[in-house]
Amino acid sequence: MTDSQALQGVRVLDLTRVLAGPFCGQILGDLGAEVIKIERPGVGDDGRMYGFSALKDKDGNPTRESAFYLTANRNKKSITCNLSKPEGQDLVRRLVAECDVLIENYKVGNLQRYGLDYDSLKEINPRLIYCSITGYGQTGPMAPKPGYDGLFQATGGMMAVTGIPAGQPGAGPLKAGPSLVDVFTGHNAALAILGALNQRHTTGQGQYIDVALLDCSVAMVSHIMQDFLVSGNPPPRLGNGGNGGGPADLINCADGIIYITAGTDEHWRLLTELMARPDLFDDPRFNTNPKRGTNRNELVAIINQWSMGWKAAELLAALDGIGLPAARYNELPDVWEDEQVQHRNLKVTVPHPTAGEVTMIASPLAYMSGSPVTYTAPPTIGQHTEELLGEGLLNLSAEEIGQLRDAGII
């Protein structure tokens, strides 16, 4: 970390697990905050066991550092603490006195049982910004229920507008591959915390923030949901079709797939000229954007018949030459061969305490000229317990730390 980072001097206590909460903490860590992650002794973040793959140690043996965990926990320090024990609760209170922000994603009311809710902790630290991330929010009939990303893609409308269009084979709702509601919620929580930190400069007081995956899942349907609110008509699923001007869709070439977006009438005119089909520009089926949307299946079929005569690289070059937006479709291995991805340094490799090193997706916040992002690897379980409970923060003696460990508190 450098002294020039945007959140340098801000200390965050991260009591979150799995993805949405940890993603919020990681964003703050990327911006330079000191993020202290609290994990259950011997178990750790539930996300450590999620997903398909795990990091291997220097000898090639599997570790408990799952790829799922690695994606949301860089730039943090980890300590273990048993929150169900009074001694563990006391440690959290002592840490809260030294922190600016607390993030948690326990079920509604769970931390109140331990005296670790906002009303209790603001008595210790009135400047504390306390952010709760839950599935359904802190109020309402469903507030006590647990929730995960897929539930909210279903409930909030995302699946309703995602998937193969009606009338085609396999038509129906479809979940997005990544856990988009979790990621979007993590970003919104981080944004709310940044706003609260800024307001604290004026008021000197912290505040409570209630962020719900449900709320975020509805908001992220964005312009498609707004279309429904304006018209009263649910927009159709478009499959791979764009949501604005068109034609916009995946197009097949002789040796691969590309995506084109002819988003304006001028783009459409240029495409018809490249196709040597200027007649299509004035064709009554396609001569306005709404018509190109209504008749998109017929139009895309015409374009595909033409594009199959091209190699993908050659067609991309031709489209670029006329100023029409287009991109190659990439499988995951291909992403890292993309010259712009490489130029932007979207993959970073950093030292790791057990694996030697770990390669991660770079932060999209990296290009801040006055406060660049730096990276530390996601911590192993309790990696910084002795450091932070000792001289690093709470100044407990080695004997006190040993007693806490022997009692199963840390």
NUTITOR-108772 format. One record per residue: residue in one letter; x, y, z of N, C-alpha, C, O in turn. Coordinates in steps of 0.1 Angstrom, whole numbers, plus 5000, padded with zeros to 4 digits. Layout:
BEGIN
AXYZXYZXYZXYZ...
This chain:
BEGIN
M500849885000500050005000500950135000502050135006T500450234993501250354993500450465000499250455002D501150575004500450685010499550765002498750845006S499550734989498750814979497350744976496650794968Q497050634983495850574979494650644985494650714995A493550634978492350724980491750704994491350805001L491750585000491150555013492250525023491950465034Q493450575021494550555030494150615044493650725044G494250535055493950585068492550535072492250555084V491750485063490450435067490550285071491250205064R489950245082490050105086488650045086487750105091V488549925080487249855078487349725085488249645084L486249695093486049565099485049485090483949525089D485549375084484749305074484249175081485049085083L482949175084482349055090481448975080480448925084T481848985067481048925057481648795052482848765053R480748715045481148585039480548575025479648655022V481048485018480548445005480948544994482148554991L480048634989480448714978480048864979480948944977A478748894981478349034980479149114990479649224987G479149075003479849155013481349155011481949265011P481949035009483349035006483749124994484849194994F482949134984483249214972483249364976484049434972C482249404985482249534990483549564997484149674995G483949475006485249505014486449505004487349585007Q486449424994487549424985487649554977488749604975I486549614973486549744967487249844976488049924971L486849854988487449944998488849915000489650015001G489249795000490649755001491449794989492549844990D490849784977491549824964491749974965492750024959L490950044971491050194972492050234983492250354985G492550144990493550175000493150165015494050185023A491950125018491550105032492249985037492549895030E492449985051492949865057491749785061490949825069V491549675055490349585057490749465065491549385061I490049455077490349345086489149245085488049275089K489449135079488349035077488348935089489348875093I487148925095486948835107486348705102485348705095E487048595105486548455101486448365113487048385123R485548265111485348165121486648075123487248035113P487048055135488247975137488047835131487047765133G489047785123489047655118488147635106488347535099V487247735103486347715092486547825082486647795070G486547945087486748065078485448095070484348055073D485648185060484648225051484048105044484748025039D482648095044482047985036482547975022482547875016G482848095016483248105002484548035000484848004988R485348005010486547925008486347785002487247724996M485147735004484847604999483947604987483447494983Y483647714981482747724970483447704956484647724956G482647674946483247674932483847544929483747444935F484547544917485047424911486547404914487047294914S487347514917488747494917489347564930488747654935A490447514934491147584945492647594942493247524934L493247694948494647714947495547604952495147544962K496647564945497547464950498747534957499147634954D499247464968500347514974501647494966501547444955K502747534972504047524964504447384961505247354951D503847284968504147144965503047074956503146954953G502147154951501047104942499847044950499046984943N499847064963498647014970497547114971497847234972P496347064971495147164971495147234985495447174995T494747354984494547434997493047474998492247424991R492747545009491447595011491147725005490147795008E492047774997491847904990491147874977491847874966S489847864977489047844965489147964955489448074960A488947934942488948044933487848144936487948264934F486648094941485548174945485948274956485648394955Y486648224966487148304977488148414972488148524975L489048364963490148454958489548574950490248684950T488448564944487948664936487448794944487148894938A487248774957486548884965487248924978486648984986N488548874979489148894992490648944992491348935002R491049004980492349064980492449184989491349244993N493649234991493849354999493149355012492549465016K493149245019492549235033493549165042494449095037K493249175055493949105065492949015072491749055073S493348895076492348795082492748765096493948735099I491748775105491948725119490748635122489648645116T490948535130489948445134489348485148490048535156C488048475149487348515161485948455162485248455152N485748385173484448315176483448415181483448455193L482548465173481548565177480548515187479848595193S480348385188479348335196479748335211478948305220K481048355214481548355227481748505232482148595225P481448525245481648665250482948725248483148845245E484048635249485348685247485548735233486248835230G484948655223485048695209484348825206484748915199Q483148845213482348965211483149085217483049195211D483849065228484649175234485749215224486049335223L486349115217487449145208486849235197487549335192V485649205192485049275181484849425186485049515178R484349435198484049575203485349655204485449775201R486449585208487749655209488249695195488849805193L487949615185488349645172487449755166487949845159V486149755169485249855164485749995169485650095162A486250005181486750135186487850185178488150305178E488550105170489650145162489350155147490150185139C488050135144487650125129486750235125486050295134D486750265113485850365107484550305101483450365101V484650175096483550115089483449975094484449905097L482149925095481949775098480949735087479949795084I481349615080480449555071480049425076480849345081E478749385075478349255079477149205070476449285065N477049075069475949015061475348895068474948795062Y475248905082474448805090472948825087472548935083K472248725090470748735090470348835099470948865110V469148895096468649005104468448965119467848865121G469049045128468949015142470048935148470148925160N470848865140471848775145472848845154473148805165L473348955149474449025156473849095168474549125178Q472549135168471949195179472049105192472149155203R471848975189471948885200473248885208473348855220Y474348925200475648935206476049075211477149095215G475149165210475449305213476349365203477149455206L476349315190477149375180476449445169476849455157D475149485172474349555162474749705162475649745171Y474249785153474649925152474450005164475250075169D473149985170472850075181473750045193474050135201S474249925194475149895205476549945202477250005211L477049925190478349965187478650115185479750165187K477550185181477750335180477950395193478450505194E477550325204477850385218479350375220479950455227I480050275214481550265215482250365206483250425210N481650375194482250455183481250535176480750485166P480850655180479850735173480150765158479250795150R481350755154481850785141481750655132482050665120L481250545137481250425130480150425119479050465121I480650385107479650365096479450215095480350135093Y478250175097477850025099476949985087475850045085C477449895079476749855066476249715067477149625068S474949695067474449555067473949515053473249595047I474449405049474049355035473249225037473849125043T472049225033471149105035470349075022470449155013G469648965022468948935010467749025008467549074997Y466949045018465649115017465649245024464549315024G466649295030466649415038466349395052465949285056Q466349495060466149485075464749495079464349465090T463849525070462349545073461549465063462049425052G460249445066459349375057459149225061459949175069P458149165055457749025058458848925055458848815062M459748955046460748855042462148885048463048815045A462248985056463549035061464248915068465548915066P463648825075464448725082464948615073465848535078K464548605061464848495052466348515047466748625044P467048405046468348405039468148425024467048395019G469148465017468948475002470348474995471348515000Y470248414983471448404975471148454961470048474957D472248474953472148544941471048494931470248574926G471048364929470048304919468648344923467748364914L468348344936466948374940466548514935465448534931F467448604936467148744932467248774917466548864912Q468048694910467848694895466448654891465948704881A465948564899464548514896463548614901462548644893T463648664913462648754919462648894913461548954911G463848944911463949094907463649124893463649244889G463549024884463249054870464349014860464049014848M465548994865466648964856466348844847466648854835M465848734853465648614845464448644835464448584824A463548724839462348754830462748814817462048794807V463948884816464348944804465648884799466248944790T466048774804467248704800466948564795466148494801G467448524783467148394778466848394763466748504757I466548274758466248264744464848314741463948294749P464648394731463248454728462148354726462448244722A460948394730459848314728459648264714459948344704G459248144713459048084699460248014694460147944683Q461348024700462547954695462847834704462447834716P463547734699463947624707464647664720465647734720G464247604731464947634744464447764750465147814760A463447824745462947954750462647944765462147844770G462848054772462448064786463448144794464548184789P463148164807464048244815465448174817465548054817L466448254819467848204821468548284831468548404830K469248214840470148284849471448324842471948254834A471948444845473248484840474348404847474148364858G475348374840476448294845477148344857477048274867P477648464857478248514870477148554880476048564876S477548564893476648604903476448754903476948834911L475748804893475748944890475049024901475449144904V473948974907473349044918474249064930474349174936D475048964933476048974944477049084941477349164949V477549084929478549174925478049324925478649414930F476849334919476149464919475849514933476049634935T475449424941475149464955476449514963476449604970G477549434960478849474966479249614962479749694970H479049644949479449774944478549884951479049984955N477249854952476349954957476649984972476650094977A476949874979477349884993478549974995478650065004A479649944987480850024987480550174984481150254991L479750194974479350334971478650404982478950524985A477750334989477050395000478050425012477950535018I478950335014479950365024480850485021481150565030L481250495009482050615004481250745007481750845011G479950735004479050855006479050885021479051005025A478850785029478750805044480050855049480050945058L481250805044482550865048482651005045483151085053N482151045033482251185029481351275038481751385042Q480151225041479251305050479751315064479551415070R480551215069481051225082482051335083482251385094H482651375072483551495073482851615077483351705084T481551625074480751745078480051725091480051815099T479551605094478751585106479551535118479151555129G480651465115481451405126480751275131481351215140Q479651235125478951115129478951005119478951035107G478850885124478650775114477150755111476350845115Q476850645105475450615102475250465099476250395097Y474050425098473650285095473250275081472450365076I473750175074473350155059472750015058473349915062D471550015052470849885050470849865034470149935027V471549765030471649735016471049585014471449495021A470149575004469549445002469749394987469749474978L470049264986470149204973468849224965468949244953L467749214971466449234964466449374958466049384946D466749474966466649614960467549624948467249684938C468749574950469749584939469349504927469549544915S468649384929468249304917467249374909467249354897V466349444915465349524908465949634901465649664889A466849714907467549824901468349784889468449864880M469049674890469949644879469249594866469849584856V467949574866467149554854467049684846466749684834S467249794853467549934848466549974836465349974838H467149994825466350054814465249964809464150004804I465449834811464349734806463149744816462049744811M463449754829462349774839461749904837460449914838Q462550014834461950144832461050144820459950214820D461350064809460450054798459149994802458050044797F459149894810457849844815457049944823455849954822L457750024832457050124840456450234831455350284834V457150264820456550364811455450304802454450374801S455650184797454650134787453550044793452450024788G453949974804453049874810453149744803452449644806N454049734793454249614785455549544788456649614787P455549424793456849354795457649334782457149274773P458849394781459649374769459949224767460049154776P460049184754460449044752461849014755462749104755R462148884757463548834758464148854744463548824734L465348894744466048924731467248824729467948844719G467448724737468548634735469848714735470148784745N470548704724471848784723471648914717472648994714G470348954714470149084708470349204717470249184729G470749314711470949434719469649494724468649464719N469749584734468649654739468349794734467349854737G469249834725469049964719468849954704467949874699G469650034696469550024682470049894676470649814683G469749874664470049744658470149754643469849854637P470649644637470849514643472049504653473049564650A471849434664472849414673472749264678471749234685D473749184675473649044678474948964675475849024669L475048844679476148754675475948724660474848684656I477048724653477048694639478048584636479248594641N477748484628478648374625479448404613478948454603C480748374615481748384603482148244600481848154606A483048244590483548104585484348034596484347914596D485048114605485948054614485748104629486548084637G484548164631484348214645483048294646482348304636I482948364657481748444660482148584664483148604670I481448674659481648814663480348874668479248824665Y480348994675479149064679479249194672480249264672I478149234666478049364659476949444666475949394671T477149584666476049674670475949784660476749884661A475049774651474749884642473649974649472449964646G474150054658473150114668472450234663471550284669T472850284651472150404645471750384631472250284625D470950464626470550454611471850464603471950394592E472750544606473950564599474850434599475350394589H474950374611475650244612474950144603475650064596W473650144603472850044594473150074580473349974572R473150194576473450234562474850184558475050124547L475850204567477250164564477350014562478049954554L476549934571476549794570475949744557476549654551T474849804553474249754541475149784529475249704519E475949894529476949914518478049814518478449764508L478549774531479549674531479049544526479749464520M477749514529477149384525476849394510476449294504A477049504503476649524489475149504488474649444478R474349544498472949534498472349664502471549674512P472549774494472049904498470449904498469849984504D469949804491468449794491467849764504466749804507L468649704513468149674527467949794535467049794544F468649904532468550024540467150084539466550134548D466550084527465250134524464150034525462950064523D464549904527463549794528462549834539462849864550P461249824536460249864546460149774558459549814568R460849664558460949574569462049624579461949604591F462949704574464149744582464549884582465549924587N463649974577464050114574463950204587464150324586T463550144598463650224611464150124622464050004620N464650184632465150104643464050014649464349894651P462850064652461849984657461549864648461249754653K461549884635461249774626462349674626462149554625R463549724627464749624627464649544640465049424640G464049604651463849524663462749424661462949304665T461649464656460449374654460849264644460449144647N461649294634461949184624463349134625464049094616R463849134638465349114640465648974636466748954631N464848874638465248734634465448724619466348654615E464548784611464648784597465948854592466648814583L466248964599467349054595468648984599469548974591V468748924611469948854615470248734606471348704603A469248664602469448554592470048604579470948534574I469548724574470148774562471648804564472448774556I471948874575473348914578474248784580475348784575N473648684587474448564588474748494575475848434574Q473848494566474148434553475248504546476048434539W475348634548476448714542477748694550478748674544S477648694563478848694571479648564571480848554573M478948454567479548324567480648314555481348224555G480548414547481548424536482848494540483748514532W482948534553484048604558484748524569484148444576K486148544570486748504582486548614593486548734589A486548574605486148674616487148784617486648904617A488448764616489448874617489248974605489349094607E488948914593488849004582487549084582487549204579L486449024587485249104588485349204599484849324598L486049174610486249274621487049394615486749504618A488049364608488849474602488049554592488149684592A487149494585486349564575485249654583485049774579L484749604593483749674601484449794608483849904609D485649764613486349874620486749984610486650104613G486949944598487350034587486150134584486450244579I484950094586483850184583483250244596482250314595G483850214607483450274620482250214626481450274633L482050084623480850014629481349934641482149844639P480749944653481249874665481049724663479949674660A482049654666482049504665483149454674484149514677A483049324678484049264687483949114685482949054682R485149054687485248904686484548844698484748894709Y483848734696483348654708484548574713485248504705N484748584726485848504732485448404742484548424750E485948284741485848184752486848234763487648324760L486748184775487548234786489048234783489648334786P489648134777491048134774491348244764492448304765D490448274755490748374745490748514751491448604745V490048534762489948674768491448724771491748834768W492248634776493548674780494548684769495648724771E494148644757494948664745494648794737495248834728D493548854742493048984735494049094737494549114749E494449154727495549254728495149374737496049424744Q493849414737493549524746493449484760493849554769V493049354763493049304776494449304782494749334793Q495349254773496749254777497349394779498049414789H496949484771497449624772496949684785497749764791R495749654789495149714801495649634814495249674825N496449534812496949464824495849414833495949434845L494949344827493749294834493949164842493049114848K495149114842495549004850496749034858497749084852V496749014871497849044879498348924887497548844891T499648914890500148804897500948864909501748954908V500548814921501148864934501648754943501148644941P502548784952503048674961501848624970500948694973H501948494973500948424981501648344992502648274988P501248345004501948285015502148135014503048075019T501148065008501247915007501547874992502147764990A500947944983501147894969502347954962502747914951G503048054968504148114962503648244955504248354957E502648224946502048334939500648304935500348184934V499848404932498548374927498248484917498548594918T497548434906497148524895495648554897494848464899M495348684896493948734898493548824888494348884880I492248844887491648954878492049084884491849104897A492449184876492849314881491649394885490549364881S491849494894490749584898490449674886491449734880P489249694883488849794873489049944877488950034870L489449954890489750094896491250124894491650224900A491950044887493450054887493950184881495050234885Y493150244872493650364865493150494871492550574865M493450504884493250634891494650704892495550654898S494750814885496150874883496750914896497950904898G495950964906496551014918496550904929497150934940S495850794927495750694938495650554932494650494933P496750504926496650384919496450264929496850274940V495850164923495550034931496849954933497549944923T497149904944498149804946497549684952496349684956Y498249564951497649444954498349364965499549354965T497549304974498049194983497149074981495949094978A497648954982496848834980495848814990495948865001P494748754986493748724997494348645008495148545005P494048675020494748615032494348465034493148435031T495248395040494848265045494048285058494048385064I493348175063492548185075493348235087494348165091G493048345092493748395104495148435102495948445112Q495548465090496948495087497448605096498648615099H496648705099497148825106496648835120496648945126T496148725126495548725139496548785150496248875157E497748725150498748765160499148905158499348985168E499348945145499749075142498749185147499149285153L497549165144496549265147496049265161495749375167L496049155168495649145182496849195190496649235202G498049185185499249225193499549365190498749455191E500849385187501349525186500749595173500849715173G500249525164499649585152498449675154498249765147L497649645165496449715167495949715182495849825188L495649595188495049595201496049585213495749605224N497349555209498349545220498149445230498549465242L497549335226497449215236498849155237499549155227S499149095248500349025250500348895244499248845241A501548835242501548705236500848605245500248505240E500948625258500248535267498748545266498048445266E498248665264496748685263496348625250495248555249I497048635239496648585226496748425227495848365222G497748375234497748225236496548175243496048065240Q496148245254494948205261493748205253492848115254L493548305244492448315236492448205226491348145223R493548165221493648055211493347925218492647835213D493947905230493647775237492147765241491647645241A491447875243490047865246489147865234487947855235G489747855222488947845209488247975205487347975197I488748085211488148215208488648275195487948335187I489948235192490548285179491248165172491748175161
